[in-house]
Amino acid sequence: MCKLKYVIVIFFVFILVSNAKSDLAHKVHPDTTFDVINFYSNENPDTVIFRKIGKDVPAMAFNIILNGKDYKYFPVKNIIIRDSASNQIIHVIESEKDSLGIFNIEFNDFNFDGYKDLYVYDGCAILANCFGKVYLYNKDLKRFVRDYAFDDLTSVQVDKDKKIVRSFNRCCAGSESDTKIFRYYNGKLTLIKEILMSYNTGKSKFIYIVNEYNKDGKLIKSKEVISDDFDLDLE
């Protein structure tokens, strides 16, 4: 009977999360604008996207090489980035070489330096967990450089007003989640807060553990919050 009760509760949580999925992105980053292009059903063998990365940077041409309509795993094979004026190749992102499963390409300023960067990621799981890589535009090198600090983050989002980066991950039919909040210090992406949520079946409550860190990575504050809400705002 206890096991049955547990399954019913977890199923209820999953339904609750699924119904609220359309609201989740808005709640997590309400003041963010971004430019996302997806290739879920694109069967063209060759697609070219033009984007202005910064005021002092010529427009770039992003040549998306697709695997075609019969792709087995991921639709995007390579991304060839060129200077649109000279047609010179600036950078090449190879999905297989870089261990990427690319369904989506997002243009956004992930390090708040005024230049648009690239976030390439997969099709996202049922709970909206997206895995990918971030390539920051380097104005000195005049090319995109992969920032490995983002590699272990999921569903990366930027808050342009607060100048923070969020990583969100949900598991266990929505009964557990992990939200990490980062800020840049001296050009380094630094964890400043982590919010862990889990559902307590005995109490029928959501338990939140909030940990705060200083710029050196030292834990400076920790608290527990018990709530009826599965998406409590504790930022």
C-alpha positions, -999 to 999 in steps of 0.1 A, spaced: 0 0 0 29 24 9 45 17 -25 13 23 -43 8 56 -24 44 66 -34 38 58 -71 5 78 -70 22 108 -54 51 108 -79 27 105 -108 7 135 -94 39 155 -92 48 145 -128 14 157 -140 17 189 -121 52 196 -136 40 187 -171 10 210 -169 32 238 -156 59 233 -182 49 262 -204 51 285 -174 84 271 -161 107 289 -186 90 322 -179 94 318 -142 130 308 -144 141 336 -167 113 363 -169 135 391 -182 155 373 -209 154 377 -247 171 352 -269 171 340 -305 167 303 -310 166 284 -342 156 247 -342 161 219 -368 136 193 -356 119 190 -390 143 207 -413 152 184 -442 172 208 -463 208 197 -468 222 232 -464 209 262 -444 225 296 -441 217 320 -412 230 355 -410 235 372 -377 251 404 -364 272 395 -334 282 430 -323 282 466 -334 319 465 -344 317 430 -360 307 424 -396 277 401 -400 285 364 -399 271 336 -420 263 304 -402 262 276 -427 243 247 -410 252 214 -426 224 189 -419 225 151 -420 193 151 -441 158 137 -435 171 102 -428 193 112 -399 195 85 -372 203 106 -341 208 143 -345 199 166 -375 229 190 -375 262 176 -387 284 207 -388 282 245 -383 306 265 -406 309 301 -395 321 326 -421 326 363 -425 297 373 -447 317 399 -466 349 380 -473 334 345 -471 364 335 -450 359 306 -425 361 319 -389 352 287 -370 338 252 -376 317 233 -350 317 196 -357 289 178 -338 306 144 -338 341 157 -329 328 180 -302 304 153 -289 273 173 -296 238 163 -305 225 195 -321 188 203 -325 189 239 -314 211 269 -320 207 299 -296 223 333 -301 226 351 -268 251 371 -247 262 345 -221 290 365 -206 274 400 -208 302 416 -229 280 430 -255 286 403 -281 263 374 -290 275 340 -283 264 305 -294 246 279 -274 241 246 -293 221 219 -276 200 188 -280 163 182 -283 159 184 -245 144 156 -224 107 152 -213 114 174 -182 130 201 -203 166 192 -195 188 205 -223 224 194 -228 248 213 -250 279 235 -253 284 273 -252 308 291 -275 317 326 -264 327 352 -290 362 364 -284 366 400 -298 404 398 -297 406 364 -316 376 374 -337 362 339 -334 341 317 -311 358 298 -283 342 270 -264 338 277 -227 342 244 -209 327 259 -177 293 254 -193 298 218 -203 282 202 -172 253 227 -171 218 219 -183 191 242 -197 214 272 -196 196 306 -194 208 342 -190 193 370 -170 204 402 -186 191 425 -159 207 407 -130 238 397 -150 235 360 -139 235 326 -156 211 299 -146 214 261 -150 183 241 -143 178 203 -141 148 183 -131 145 145 -125 125 117 -109 92 125 -126 96 162 -115 99 154 -78 135 167 -76 153 196 -92 186 215 -90 189 251 -99 224 267 -100 230 304 -103 263 318 -116 279 352 -118 310 363 -136 340 374 -115 372 384 -133 359 367 -164 353 334 -146 318 318 -143 313 314 -106 286 295 -87 269 319 -62 237 299 -53 223 265 -55 186 255 -49 179 218 -44 142 208 -43 128 173 -34 94 160 -26 89 144 8 62 118 5 58 114 43 51 151 48 35 157 14 57 188 11 84 201 -11 117 205 7 141 232 -5 178 235 4 193 268 -5 231 272 -4 249 305 -11 286 309 -19 310 338 -21 332 345 -52 359 321 -39 335 292 -38 331 291 0 297 282 14 285 313 34 248 305 40 225 276 40 188 272 48 159 248 45 125 258 33 94 236 35 65 245 11 34 233 -7 47 249 -39 68 229 -63 82 260 -81 89 283 -51 109 314 -60 139 315 -37 163 336 -57 
